Amino acid sequence: MGEHRLALRAVKAFHTLAWFSIEACVVYVLYSGLVGKTDRRAGVAAAVVGGEVLIFAGNGFTCPLTPLAQRLGDPTGSVTDIYLPRWFAHYLPAIHVPLIGLAIWAHLRNLRSS
């Protein structure tokens, strides 16, 4: 049982690290779009965000780490309940969709004006 608990913590820690990395990309894409800086770096960050969206959507809008967390003993399969506030983790998609939409709009605006 101890090995599963340690493995579950590792999965949740990995998820948190991936989440922070993707969030940094979301923030950068949004910021760079709003300040008119549509460049290669913004494109790379957008590709990371787009990849995450495709993986999430392709997995039925469930984190692909959820089944692994369930196999390791988490009854809900949640990978966010230890390292992110529950309310925040629950509303992540609702928070992200408008931010991603705003970033897309900003970059399209930048591309049209250049």
C-alpha positions in Angstrom: 0.0 0.0 0.0 2.9 2.4 0.8 4.3 2.0 -2.7 1.0 3.0 -4.3 0.7 6.0 -2.0 4.2 7.1 -3.0 3.4 6.5 -6.7 0.2 8.4 -6.4 2.0 11.4 -4.9 4.5 11.2 -7.7 1.7 11.3 -10.3 0.1 14.2 -8.6 3.4 16.0 -8.3 4.1 15.4 -12.0 0.6 16.7 -12.9 1.2 19.8 -10.8 4.6 20.5 -12.6 3.0 19.9 -16.0 0.1 22.2 -15.0 2.4 25.0 -13.9 4.4 24.7 -17.2 1.2 24.8 -19.3 -0.1 27.7 -17.2 3.1 29.6 -17.8 2.5 29.1 -21.6 -1.1 30.3 -21.3 0.0 33.4 -19.4 2.8 34.1 -21.9 0.5 33.6 -25.0 -2.1 35.9 -23.5 0.4 38.6 -22.4 2.3 38.5 -25.7 -0.9 38.8 -27.7 -2.2 41.7 -25.6 1.1 43.7 -25.9 1.3 43.0 -29.7 4.2 40.6 -29.6 3.3 37.7 -32.0 6.5 35.9 -32.6 8.1 32.5 -32.6 8.2 32.2 -28.8 4.5 32.9 -28.6 4.0 30.3 -31.3 5.9 27.7 -29.3 3.9 28.5 -26.1 0.7 28.4 -28.2 1.7 25.0 -29.5 2.1 23.7 -25.9 -1.3 25.1 -25.0 -2.9 23.7 -28.1 -1.3 20.3 -27.5 -2.7 20.2 -24.0 -6.2 21.2 -25.2 -6.1 18.4 -27.8 -5.0 15.8 -25.3 -7.6 16.9 -22.8 -10.4 17.0 -25.4 -9.3 13.8 -27.0 -9.5 12.1 -23.6 -13.1 13.0 -23.2 -12.3 16.2 -21.3 -10.7 14.2 -18.5 -7.1 14.4 -17.6 -5.3 11.3 -19.0 -3.6 10.8 -15.6 -7.0 10.2 -13.9 -7.1 6.4 -14.7 -3.6 6.0 -13.4 -4.5 7.9 -10.2 -7.5 5.5 -9.8 -5.4 2.4 -10.2 -3.0 3.8 -7.6 -5.8 4.1 -5.1 -7.4 7.5 -5.4 -11.1 6.8 -5.4 -12.0 9.8 -7.5 -8.9 9.6 -9.8 -8.2 13.2 -9.0 -4.7 14.4 -9.8 -5.3 17.9 -8.5 -6.7 17.4 -5.0 -3.5 17.6 -3.1 -1.5 20.3 -4.9 -4.2 22.6 -6.2 -7.2 24.1 -4.4 -10.3 21.9 -5.1 -12.4 24.8 -6.3 -9.7 26.0 -8.7 -9.0 22.6 -10.1 -12.8 22.1 -10.7 -13.2 25.3 -12.7 -9.9 25.1 -14.7 -11.7 24.5 -18.0 -14.2 27.3 -17.4 -11.2 29.6 -16.6 -9.1 28.6 -19.5 -11.6 28.8 -22.4 -12.2 32.6 -22.2 -8.4 33.2 -21.6 -7.5 31.1 -24.6 -10.2 32.8 -26.7 -8.8 36.2 -25.7 -5.3 35.2 -26.6 -6.4 33.9 -30.0 -8.3 37.1 -30.7 -5.2 39.2 -29.6 -2.8 37.3 -31.9 -5.2 37.4 -34.8 -5.5 41.1 -34.3 -1.7 41.4 -34.3 -1.3 39.4 -37.4 -3.9 41.4 -39.3 -2.3 44.7 -38.3 1.2 43.7 -39.3 
